[in-house]
Amino acid sequence: MSDTIVDENFKAPEPERVGEERGSFTRIAQELVFTVDHKKLGLMYIGSGLLFFVVAGLMATMMRMQLAFPNGKLLEPDVFNRLFTMHGTAMVFLVGMPIIFGFANYLIPLMIGTRDMAFPRLNAFGFWVFFFSGLLLYFSYLAGPGLYAAGSAPDVGWFAYSPLTAKAFSRGHSTDYWTLSLLMGGIGSIATAINIIVTTLCLRCKGMTLGRLPLFVWMFLVVAFLVIIAMPPLSACQIMLILDRYLDAKFFDTQAGGSAVLWQHFFWIFGHPEVYILMLPGFAVASEVIPVFSRKPIFGYPIMVAATLMIAFISLSVWAHHMFTVGMTSLGNTFFAISTMIIAIPTGIKIFNWLGTMYGGKIRFDLPMIFCIGFLFQFLIAGLTGVMLSVAPFDWQLSDSYFVVAHFHYVLIGGLLYTIFAGIYYWYPKAFGRMPSKKLGHWHFWLFTIGFHLTFGPQHIAGILGMPRRIFTYEEGRGWEVWNLLSSIGVLIQIPGILCFVINLIYSYFKGKKSGDDPWDAWTLEWSTTSPPPEYNFANLPEVKSRRPLWDLKHPEDPDWKFE
Amino acid sequence: MRRITDIFQPLSRPAVMISEAAYVVLIICAGIFVVVTGLLVFIVIKFRRPARDDGREPPQIYGSTNIELAWTVIPILITVVLVLVTSRTIGEIQDMKMPENALKVRVVGHQWWWEIHYPDLGIVTANEVHIPVSNRDPAKATPTHVVLQSADVIHSFWVPQLAGKTDVVPNKTNDTWLDPYEPGVYFGNCAEYCGTQHANMLLRVIVHTPEGFEKWVASQKTPPAAPQTAQEIKGHQLFYGYSCMNCHTVDGSVAEGVFGPNLTKLTTRQTIGAGVAELNDKTLWAWVDDPQKLKVGCLMPDMQLLDPEVDAIVAYLKTLK
């Protein structure tokens, strides 16, 4: 091998296919079901995540229509209660989780220069377990009543506080579907997490030390460890709940001396790290996109890694900030308030480092970058409302109000979803060899951004005016009317935005401009192979000398490895 | 009618303390917002790629220890301020010692209504908490101590103008305190999702002048007059003949049910069905006729009464005052 680190040899021609004609239905079905290829599984994760996203989004739309005016009569109370339960559960477990796992699957092997995940069949297993857990959850709409002729889909809220989930208060099988679906999904998540850890630690190409790992991979490594730590408590409390419901265990049976608060501890010991399991991948995408479109390396790589580790570590000790109102001691409340505030420090460092990356650059406003700028602005707001909620006395007022709803939608939509959009636009040419349409992308961005702020901005105010969450209706005269109406109108603006996105994905697949291998002039290894990459990713495994192997290749006069 | 539940219009000591801490936090957050957004806008405008770009890459800067140190230390200092404000307010509100003679109210959450006991006064009512006004001067304050318990699932007691919310958890006794500055009606809700009719589990706190409260207590302790007219007597018989008394209590009678609200002083209340409607002849009639129409899913069944029976029972219930 010559001086160049990456050369044309890494690319390989598409091999001749034997057997059935490419594109026939049986061939596609067979490929989808039997594939163990990390790229196909990655796309299947993202595709099914987007599918559930549309379903859960429509459920939210129905709720907003009900709440547009006081004393809404569109939906029955129980129908509404099922909607918000299914919306929340689906968005976290069937949209957020699979999409981030999709990114991990597709990109980690390409970024660290290897041919596949460490355990390809475990990978496929993880996907199918997730997929069927999603179908199981939605199947509850049909089978929830069981032989009891009571219940339908789960209606206990996505965190399903006991004892509302006890047999006495939740008849039929709805809660069982919820429990089993999460239990099953948890198995898939742990399988994927193990796969990510082993792949990252064992399959890096020559020269790819941990210090040269792209930040994207670093953050997913941390996410995978968090999944392994956070999922077991969730599975444990699901099993306890099944035991309670069917074998008369008394964990959460308050009538028999059980504890209602016990469930909350178990759930949030999972639930808070889960927030970072979802957010760190957002940071991961931003940490790849912002440098490339600012034309500068990430500012302060080591401190970004350190901040990620700090966030992960502290996130394990903040769970009870979801429980400031359950009547903990003042000492307990103070501890969790302080630990929650401390987590703002490494998060703040990250925002500043992204700004530092952009400072002094030549910013190109391509689709991925405008979504990342939206992310920075919205995540700042989400972070600041998070600081407000961490002030326990303030939380006694804001907790379980629409302010909280607004806060976590700014986190998960304004933060995570925007980076998911950025990531999809950024890697779309890699996955399909075609550029997404810039025009449709801009329509998507502006419609969705206006709709998003119009939907969730006013909810902060509704919360401050005392509107509790999860109410199917509200009386006139509380001053909530105008904020709810604005919020509902916002949804109607978001919908065409999402339509532009979906149309863009489909249209560009057939008609998009050919992208070539490296359309963004980027620096990480995935851009050194063909678009789409061959099944084996690289003809020859690459060797790297720095964090930006393609920069070194493109700028032999000024390579990174001289400075790292 | 304007129903204020704004957390920034507090009229009770704990709510005022919360809003004071909240203003400090809001000012700090607004400052951070302005600075960081300003920075973002400045960077996006200043460092966009020029229209006629020479194609050269900008200087490659990998980081700067000094700058990174600066933007680590500043957030740490801000956090210290927040920690001090927070821990102080938590202590002041949560560890507040109730005076020995404070009025004690026990509130029990049910699916989907509030049972309200005055253990020292021997009064039981529902959905409307009556308390005396306190004083802005802490030395003269007469706070009310509220003990919270649940009969079934988790609820949350929240009257935003009076105090932050406190969860109402089965098999756990929580407490909070109210220290209102002005007489009036204060509105609130159950704030923890508790099942079908969570949205219609409303709450009112009625704050009286000290004399007004004495009067209210006296009136609650006066047993209702016996039914007089033929219609009232018929209603009385129906009430005891059907299963109403299995769930409802009327003090001084054989009706001692505990699953539904105590009806002894029913018509002194402002609302019916935990706030689902204002209490008047029409809504009372509708409720007795079929509660499922007003509040679908509530635990009181449609008793399949005939219209004349409803008339009679309503006539009887109207004597409960």
Interface residues (C-beta under 8 A of the other chain):
Chain A: E76 P77 D78 N81 D155 G157 Y161 P163 L164 A168 F169 T254 Q255 G257 G258 S259 A260 V261 S294 R295 K296 P297 F299 G300 Y301 P302 I303 T325 V326 G327 T329 S330 N333 T334 A337 I338 M341 I342 A344 I345 G348 I349 I351 F352 N353 L355 G356 M358 Y359 G360 G361 K362 I363 R364 F365 I373 L376 F377 L380 I381 L384 T385 V387 M388 S390 V391 A392 P393 F394 D395 W396 Q397 L398 S399 D400 S401 I464 L465 G466 M467 P468 R469 R470 I471 F472 T473 Y474 E475 G477 R478 G479 H555 D558 D560 F563 E564
Chain B: M1 R2 R3 I4 T5 D6 I7 F8 A15 M17 I18 A21 A22 V25 L26 I28 C29 I32 F33 V36 T37 L39 L40 I43 V44 F47 R48 R49 P50 D53 E57 P58 P59 Q60 I61 Y62 G63 S64 I67 E68 W71 T72 P75 I76 T79 L82 V83 V85 T86 S87 T89 I90 G91 I93 Q94 D95 Q111 D152 V153 I154 S156 W158 P160 A163 G164 K165 T166 D167 V169 P170 N171 K172 N174 D175 F187 G188 N189 C190 A191 E192 Y193 C194 G195 T196 Q197 H198 A199 N200 L202 G275 V296 G297
